[in-house]
C-alpha cells in the first residue's frame, strides 16, 4: 500500500475510533503471531513460474473470525472487508483483500491438513498462559446447527453429483417433538471464566451422550441427556427417572444444584446463534462445518476475553 493511501485510511479510521471500535480492543487480546508457525507452508508459490503472492496467514485467520462474528457468506465477507474501515484496521490495512474463493480455499486447506485443530489448541494454550485454567469445573452441552435439507426425498442419495442443495452429511433428528436437520455442536465451557475449552462437531442424529469432552480430574456438569453415559472426569450429571424407578427428593434437589451450575453454559450458544447468526450453515459436510465451528468458538472466546478484561480478571 502506498504511503499516501495508507495515511488516508488511518486518518479516516480515527473518526471510527472516536465513536468506539470494539474490534480494535479485541485485536490486542491475544498474540496473533503465535499462529504463524502453524500456518506457514500451507501455500508455496516459489516455483519457476512464480504465482500470485499469498495473503498473509494472520490476515486470513482474522478474516475467518470476522466472517463468523458477523455471519457472512464468503462473497459478502469480501464485500464487507472492502467497504468497512474497521474491518481493514482489524486486518492491519493489508495491501490485498482476499477474494471469496481465496477465503474458501484457505478454510478448506486448514481443515484437510488438520491445522484448524492446531489453531484451536494454540488459542487454548494462550488462555491457560493468562491464568485462565479450569478450576471449579466444566459444563458440557450440545446445540443443533441446522442445515438446508433441500427438496430431495429422504432416501435420495447425496454426493458430489447430487442435483440438490441438501447437505451431504446432515442428518435428521427429533427433540421434544420437533425435527431438526443438519449438525450438532458439542462444547465444553469452564465455570470459572465462561470460555469454550473444547468442541466437537457431529451430525444432528448423534446423541449428546455419545460425546465425552471431559478430562480426568474435571468436574463435569451435564444435563439429563447424559444420564448413564461415562465421563473421563467426575460426573456431576443430572439424574432422571427410568421406568418403574422415579427419582427421589435427594436427586431432585441435586438436579436443581447442578442446573444452577449449568446455567452459564447456555450463554455461548445464545451468543453464537443470536449475535453471530451461526446457528444455521450452508456448508454441506461435517468436516467443513467443524472448521467453521472452530472459528465461531474462537470468536466467542475473544468476546468473552474482552468481557473478562473489562471486569479486571485479565
GIDA-V180357 format. One record per residue. N is the residue number from 1. SS is DSSP state (alpha for helix, beta for strand, coil for the rest). D_LAST is the distance of its C-alpha to the last C-alpha in whole Angstrom. Layout:
BEGIN
[[N & SS & D_LAST] [N & SS & D_LAST]]
END
This chain:
BEGIN
[[1 & coil & 35] [2 & coil & 38] [3 & alpha & 36] [4 & alpha & 38] [5 & alpha & 36] [6 & alpha & 33] [7 & alpha & 33] [8 & alpha & 34] [9 & alpha & 31] [10 & alpha & 29] [11 & alpha & 31] [12 & alpha & 31] [13 & alpha & 27] [14 & alpha & 27] [15 & alpha & 28] [16 & alpha & 26] [17 & alpha & 23] [18 & alpha & 25] [19 & alpha & 25] [20 & coil & 21] [21 & coil & 20] [22 & alpha & 17] [23 & alpha & 18] [24 & alpha & 17] [25 & alpha & 13] [26 & alpha & 13] [27 & alpha & 15] [28 & coil & 12] [29 & coil & 10] [30 & coil & 11] [31 & coil & 14] [32 & alpha & 17] [33 & alpha & 20] [34 & alpha & 19] [35 & alpha & 21] [36 & alpha & 24] [37 & alpha & 26] [38 & alpha & 26] [39 & alpha & 27] [40 & coil & 30] [41 & coil & 33] [42 & coil & 33] [43 & coil & 36] [44 & coil & 38] [45 & coil & 41] [46 & coil & 42] [47 & coil & 46] [48 & coil & 49] [49 & coil & 49] [50 & coil & 45] [51 & coil & 43] [52 & coil & 41] [53 & coil & 38] [54 & coil & 35] [55 & coil & 32] [56 & coil & 29] [57 & alpha & 27] [58 & alpha & 24] [59 & alpha & 25] [60 & alpha & 27] [61 & alpha & 23] [62 & alpha & 22] [63 & alpha & 25] [64 & alpha & 25] [65 & alpha & 22] [66 & alpha & 23] [67 & alpha & 26] [68 & alpha & 24] [69 & alpha & 22] [70 & alpha & 25] [71 & coil & 28] [72 & coil & 30] [73 & coil & 33] [74 & alpha & 34] [75 & alpha & 36] [76 & alpha & 34] [77 & alpha & 31] [78 & alpha & 33] [79 & alpha & 35] [80 & alpha & 31] [81 & alpha & 30] [82 & alpha & 33] [83 & alpha & 33] [84 & coil & 30] [85 & alpha & 28] [86 & alpha & 25] [87 & alpha & 25] [88 & alpha & 27] [89 & alpha & 24] [90 & alpha & 21] [91 & coil & 24] [92 & coil & 24] [93 & coil & 28] [94 & coil & 29] [95 & coil & 33] [96 & coil & 34] [97 & coil & 33] [98 & coil & 33] [99 & coil & 36] [100 & alpha & 36] [101 & alpha & 38] [102 & alpha & 35] [103 & alpha & 32] [104 & alpha & 34] [105 & alpha & 35] [106 & alpha & 32] [107 & alpha & 31] [108 & alpha & 34] [109 & alpha & 34] [110 & alpha & 30] [111 & alpha & 31] [112 & alpha & 34] [113 & alpha & 33] [114 & coil & 30] [115 & alpha & 28] [116 & alpha & 26] [117 & alpha & 25] [118 & alpha & 24] [119 & alpha & 22] [120 & alpha & 20] [121 & alpha & 20] [122 & alpha & 18] [123 & alpha & 15] [124 & alpha & 15] [125 & alpha & 15] [126 & alpha & 12] [127 & alpha & 10] [128 & alpha & 11] [129 & alpha & 11] [130 & coil & 7] [131 & coil & 8] [132 & coil & 8] [133 & coil & 12] [134 & coil & 15] [135 & coil & 16] [136 & coil & 18] [137 & coil & 19] [138 & beta & 20] [139 & beta & 22] [140 & beta & 24] [141 & beta & 26] [142 & beta & 28] [143 & beta & 29] [144 & beta & 32] [145 & beta & 31] [146 & beta & 35] [147 & beta & 37] [148 & coil & 41] [149 & coil & 43] [150 & coil & 46] [151 & coil & 50] [152 & coil & 51] [153 & coil & 52] [154 & coil & 50] [155 & coil & 52] [156 & coil & 52] [157 & coil & 51] [158 & coil & 48] [159 & coil & 47] [160 & coil & 47] [161 & coil & 51] [162 & coil & 50] [163 & coil & 51] [164 & coil & 48] [165 & coil & 45] [166 & coil & 44] [167 & coil & 41] [168 & coil & 43] [169 & coil & 40] [170 & coil & 39] [171 & beta & 41] [172 & beta & 42] [173 & beta & 41] [174 & beta & 41] [175 & beta & 39] [176 & coil & 40] [177 & coil & 44] [178 & beta & 42] [179 & beta & 42] [180 & beta & 39] [181 & beta & 40] [182 & beta & 37] [183 & beta & 34] [184 & beta & 32] [185 & beta & 28] [186 & beta & 27] [187 & beta & 23] [188 & beta & 21] [189 & beta & 18] [190 & beta & 16] [191 & coil & 16] [192 & coil & 13] [193 & coil & 10] [194 & coil & 13] [195 & coil & 13] [196 & beta & 16] [197 & beta & 17] [198 & beta & 21] [199 & beta & 23] [200 & beta & 27] [201 & beta & 30] [202 & beta & 33] [203 & beta & 36] [204 & coil & 36] [205 & coil & 39] [206 & coil & 37] [207 & coil & 36] [208 & alpha & 33] [209 & alpha & 34] [210 & alpha & 35] [211 & coil & 31] [212 & coil & 29] [213 & coil & 26] [214 & coil & 25] [215 & coil & 25] [216 & coil & 26] [217 & coil & 25] [218 & coil & 23] [219 & beta & 24] [220 & beta & 25] [221 & beta & 25] [222 & beta & 28] [223 & coil & 30] [224 & alpha & 34] [225 & alpha & 34] [226 & alpha & 33] [227 & coil & 36] [228 & coil & 38] [229 & coil & 35] [230 & coil & 34] [231 & coil & 31] [232 & coil & 30] [233 & coil & 27] [234 & beta & 28] [235 & beta & 29] [236 & beta & 29] [237 & beta & 31] [238 & coil & 32] [239 & coil & 36] [240 & coil & 39] [241 & coil & 43] [242 & beta & 45] [243 & coil & 49] [244 & coil & 51] [245 & beta & 47] [246 & coil & 45] [247 & coil & 42] [248 & coil & 43] [249 & alpha & 41] [250 & alpha & 39] [251 & alpha & 37] [252 & alpha & 37] [253 & alpha & 35] [254 & alpha & 33] [255 & alpha & 32] [256 & alpha & 31] [257 & alpha & 29] [258 & alpha & 27] [259 & alpha & 28] [260 & alpha & 25] [261 & alpha & 23] [262 & alpha & 23] [263 & alpha & 23] [264 & alpha & 19] [265 & alpha & 21] [266 & alpha & 23] [267 & alpha & 20] [268 & alpha & 19] [269 & alpha & 23] [270 & alpha & 23] [271 & alpha & 21] [272 & alpha & 23] [273 & alpha & 26] [274 & alpha & 26] [275 & alpha & 24] [276 & coil & 24] [277 & coil & 28] [278 & coil & 27] [279 & coil & 29] [280 & beta & 33] [281 & beta & 33] [282 & coil & 36] [283 & coil & 36] [284 & coil & 38] [285 & coil & 37] [286 & alpha & 35] [287 & alpha & 34] [288 & alpha & 33] [289 & alpha & 31] [290 & alpha & 29] [291 & alpha & 28] [292 & alpha & 27] [293 & alpha & 25] [294 & alpha & 23] [295 & alpha & 22] [296 & alpha & 22] [297 & alpha & 19] [298 & alpha & 17] [299 & alpha & 17] [300 & alpha & 16] [301 & alpha & 13] [302 & alpha & 12] [303 & alpha & 13] [304 & alpha & 11] [305 & alpha & 8] [306 & alpha & 9] [307 & alpha & 9] [308 & alpha & 6] [309 & alpha & 5] [310 & alpha & 8] [311 & coil & 8] [312 & coil & 6] [313 & coil & 4] [314 & coil & 0]]
END
